[in-house]
């Protein structure tokens, strides 16, 4: 399997990088980003590791973020990445 990022997920990653750089510095930003991408690789090897949320959407927790994704055949589509403190849509709460 492989993964692909939605436009929303790309924007989420950029926001995570900016926030981490501004608040914790380059080293921490690089470490966090590296771990986030490793979690995407983990999902390609273990696509059902995340909790089923709704309508085919699954949630995987990487440190302070929820990674919402869908399994689409041989592709893991990363839909969005939300901080655990962010409000989730009601249909995604469990």
N, C-alpha and C positions, 0 to 999 in steps of 0.2 A: 504494500500500500504506500501511498504518498499523501502529503497534505497540501492544501491550498488555502490561502488567506483571502477572506472577503475584503472588499474595500473598507468596510467598517473595522475589521480586525487590524488592517494596516494602519488606519488612523489611531486605533487604540494603542498599538505598539509605539507609534511616534509620540503619543501623549505620555506613555509610561517612560520612555527614554528621556523626554524633556523634563518631566517631574523629577526623575531619579538623578539626572545630571545636576539640576538646580539645587536639590536638597541633600544629595549624598555623594556627589562627585563622579568622576569618570570611572574609577575602579568598580564602584558599586553598580553603576549603570551597565557596564560591560558584563559583570558577573550575573546580574539579574536577567539581562537579555539572553545571555548564553544559556542559562537555566530554563528560561521560557521556551526557547527554540528546542532544547533537549526534551522538554515536556511534549512538544508537538511530535517529535520523533518517537517518543514513548507511545503516544496515541496511535501512531501508524502501526506499531508492533502489537499493541493491545487496545484495539479500538473500543472495546466494551468496558474498559477500566473506569470510565466516567459514569456517574449516576444518571440514569434516564430521568429527564425532566418533563418533557411534553412533546408530542408530535414528532418524534424522531430526534429531538434535540437532547444532547447529553451535556453534562457539566463535569469538568475536571478541575480540581483545585491545585493551583501552583502558587505556593507561598501566600501572598496577599491578594491573589487574583483568581477569579473564576474564568475558565476557558470554556466557552459554549461552542459546541461543534455538532456536526451531523456526519453520519457515515453514509456516503453515496457511492455504492459499489466498491471500487478500489481506491476511493479518495476520501480522506478526512477533510471536510470543509470547516475551517475555523471561522465561525460566524462573528463572534465578538469576544472581547476580553474585558471583564468588569472587575473593578476593585471590590473586595468583599464588603466594604462599607457602603458601596453604592446601592441604591434601591433597585430591586429587580422587578421586572414586570410581574403582576400577580399570577399569571399562568405559569411562570417559571419557578415560583417559590415552592419549596418542599422541605 
